[in-house]
Amino acid sequence: MRVGHLPKGFLAGQVVVNKLRGAVEYGYQWYDDRDEIDRKHRSLWVRVVCWPAAGKLSHLKKAPLDLGTFSGDDKTARIGGRTVLTKEGDGALGHGRYVGWVEREGVIVTVMASEPLVPELDEIVKGIRL
């Protein structure tokens, strides 16, 4: 996975790998490393979920995910040139915007951008390449 646009200050982070109920996910969580920024509100999480049952956008609601699930409060939108499901972040994800799409059969991509990054979400999503 390549992320073509990282907001200013996003240099530090950690790899996330998980395997559950027929899906394998991998991704990276970045945190703003500038001292003057409240870390709780400056994070970016990009993840790829390999799940054979994913074929269309509506399948995201059934994906076997522990964090970052889609339910009835999500909407379809066009962000970064992609048709995505989007919803407000909640307590588990943090405050901001959560989006996801089916990149190709069996492959889901999700992005969680904290509130200060929402204006850059279009550019972040557009820059993601697998």
Buried (B, 14 or more C-beta within 10 A) or exposed (E): EEBEBBBEBBEEBEEBEBEEEEBEBBBBBBBBEEEEBEEEBBBBBBBBBBBEEBEEBEBBEEBEBEBBBBEEEBEEBEBBEBEBBBBBBBEEBBBBBBBBBBBEEBBBBBBBBBBBBBEBBBBBBBBBEE
